[in-house]
């Protein structure tokens, strides 16, 4: 199904994590092994990056001075207090990194960094290797809800028309468009017609598509395999692309990939992001549209048409329906229009 792609990603992040562990204190290796059964390797690597950031800050604080972060011990972590954690979160809001680049972190990024620290402390407190859990005493930053950016029905139609005809593209873009039009249309149609995640899309293999049942298999976040169903428009776009795909000669190791780049390799997340941006800037120039925004467009449209939040949650692969309700039901403009007309301040 998607073992090749998933396996490649696993190997890549496993190696990156091993390299990172060479820089981190030895107890981090124990931590990563301890949470291996309940986390993805990509998540563990993200934890490692956040922990390195905190440790780098910590060894510069009075009473914690060390030559390198490798010299930190669990005894040092036990001495960390709430003020130190709060100072760290304030520091990462804006600082200059080792490469002399300015780094800005908003509330969302700071929340993630604090969550990484909480996970580390929770693990060693549970094993009774730490007595004090300062990160647990610090409130998580409040994340303010953002308005959902999505395409309206007329913008969706315009977007697909642009992909089909290439109108508005530069002369240089049109040269490549002749070679990628069928692929790009299939990709955008899948985003808009199934709500698929970008990580799921780039991992699709040829054998994952079942045209007899209009469905395909994907690997969801967390490694769970799932089946998504596509409609007639997506079927037509996929079949048109498959005619071209069968004539391509993939690079070694990329034979199973459904979507190929111009170099005949499995298309990357960055390449998909760029192609979505290219077309969306023409269809909706005032909106910053990404693959995730196309997923939001699908979720909003499905909720508008069905009013079934549980269906939307299931199709999008949300584990918690409250996540779906928060992002789709609560922000439905249709609901707000209904509410506006229901309220009567004076009798006619």
Beta strands, then each sheet from edge to edge (+ up, - down):
strand 1: 94-96
strand 2: 102-104
strand 3: 209-210
strand 4: 215-219
strand 5: 225-229
sheet 1: 1+ 2-
sheet 2: 3+ 4- 5+
end
